[in-house]
Amino acid sequence: MKKIYIVSAVLAAFSLQAQFTVTIQAPADFKDQDAILYTLNGSKDVIVTKEQNKNNTWTFKNPNHYMGMMKVYFPGSNNTVSFVSENKNVNIKLDVRNNKIKDVAYLDEVNDLMSKQQEGSQKKELILPALAQIKEYYKDNTDFGKALKIEIERLSGNAAVIDPVKHPFISFYNTNYSKFLSNSSDPSKKVSQEDIINFLDKSNDMLESSSLLRPVLVAYLNAGGNTNVPGSVDKLLDRLKVETPRGQAVLSELIDIFDAYEMDEFKNKYLTLAKNLKCTITDRLASTLKSNANVEIGAVFPNYKFQSPVNTTAKSLQDVKADKKVVVFWSSTCSHCETELPKLLEKYNELKAKNIQIVGLSLDTDKNSYTNRIAAFPWINDSELRGWNSSYTETYNVHATPTYFILDANNKIISKPDHVGDVLEYFKVK
């Protein structure tokens, strides 16, 4: 009995230790204190832990076995550094200027190799075609012509083969990116829907952590064409089975894809399928269901605590008192917002006279751009200045800007207009 207790105690102590650590070093003039470590599940970032700066270093302890994409986000400056894990310690050094990351040095073997592989692939896809065109204008016997020829031959060569035993994630990512997502014009390399179904069905857990799942699904839908999208999706889900974690991961991604591309008919079909599942729901699908439930017609719009609001003394969204509210998610870098928000501005006084309040929540990252833009907007404005890392993107299921919601006096959602014209038509001020 005593021996069993000792063994249990040892196992418990071991479970408290980190599976691996992530160490980020920055110069002394980097001002951020907090940093957040994320893993990846499909296209969703998953928070692992939050750490503070100690002697210009952040040390994160990842408690679980993990192979896949990771990132560290610095919310104070909106900087992000991305890397991969093969369940080994990660060591990164940042080059920072004016509190913005300018370069990243990957000091561990895995990320150094991945970085070089990525750089080589990008040059092959983006630079090689341009060099081939330039070469037509230079003779091979000139110094520049010779240099071009050497570089073209180097980039045209086959990339080094990655040992899947030594580097399982890098091998998985590179192999499948090349097969399913590279822009090859070679007809022999074209993949079919059946190829993609087999890949999605038979891949291990690295698929969800690789960042490949969503783009591969888009490639699958494109391969099937626009004439029978439900047929393609049903065929895929029938193979994967929506009761399984993989089936639910794919279902969740598809719902978000249809949402992002405003394919409402298909989104609603598969969202209904997800709602009616009687089996255990994965965290990934549960988050999609919750985000959509938050913004259904008739739902109470989840409250949001303002960060640095202007044109109001209200502390939160629900503190704003009005007969109706228009909540608009926008960004100063969004071309559609540049077109639509001035039309809202033209009718602002008419809306205000009807006790209709506008609340703009910005997905900007640059404070100057945001501040300059809202100077023209007399309505309530607020921003976390974190772009698509803003907390409200998932809460309110925002996939594009501008996105509009109309709320009643009790903060219930009464309309979800597609465009500013629909907003103005709703209030009869168009």
HELIX and SHEET records of a PDB file:
HELIX    1   1 LYS A    2  LEU A   16  1                                  15    
HELIX    2   2 GLU A  109  GLN A  122  1                                  14    
HELIX    3   3 LYS A  123  ILE A  127  3                                   5    
HELIX    4   4 LEU A  128  LYS A  135  1                                   8    
HELIX    5   5 ASP A  143  SER A  156  1                                  14    
HELIX    6   6 PRO A  168  PHE A  180  1                                  13    
HELIX    7   7 PRO A  187  LYS A  189  5                                   3    
HELIX    8   8 GLN A  193  LYS A  202  1                                  10    
HELIX    9   9 MET A  206  SER A  209  1                                   4    
HELIX   10  10 LEU A  213  GLY A  224  1                                  12    
HELIX   11  11 VAL A  229  LEU A  240  1                                  12    
HELIX   12  12 PRO A  245  ALA A  260  1                                  16    
HELIX   13  13 ASP A  264  LYS A  275  1                                  12    
HELIX   14  14 ASP A  283  ASN A  294  1                                  12    
HELIX   15  15 LEU A  317  ASP A  319  5                                   3    
HELIX   16  16 SER A  335  GLU A  346  1                                  12    
HELIX   17  17 TYR A  348  ALA A  353  1                                   6    
HELIX   18  18 LYS A  367  ILE A  374  1                                   8    
HELIX   19  19 GLY A  387  ASN A  389  5                                   3    
HELIX   20  20 TYR A  392  THR A  395  1                                   4    
HELIX   21  21 VAL A  420  TYR A  426  1                                   7    
SHEET    1   A 4 THR A  57  ASN A  62  0                                        
SHEET    2   A 4 PHE A  20  GLN A  25 -1                                        
SHEET    3   A 4 VAL A  90  ARG A  97  1                                        
SHEET    4   A 4 LYS A 100  TYR A 106 -1                                        
SHEET    1   B 4 LYS A  44  GLN A  52  0                                        
SHEET    2   B 4 ASP A  34  ASN A  41 -1                                        
SHEET    3   B 4 MET A  67  PHE A  74 -1                                        
SHEET    4   B 4 ASN A  79  GLU A  86 -1                                        
SHEET    1   C 5 ILE A 380  SER A 383  0                                        
SHEET    2   C 5 ILE A 356  SER A 362  1                                        
SHEET    3   C 5 LYS A 324  TRP A 330  1                                        
SHEET    4   C 5 THR A 403  ASP A 408 -1                                        
SHEET    5   C 5 ILE A 413  SER A 415 -1                                        
END                                                                             
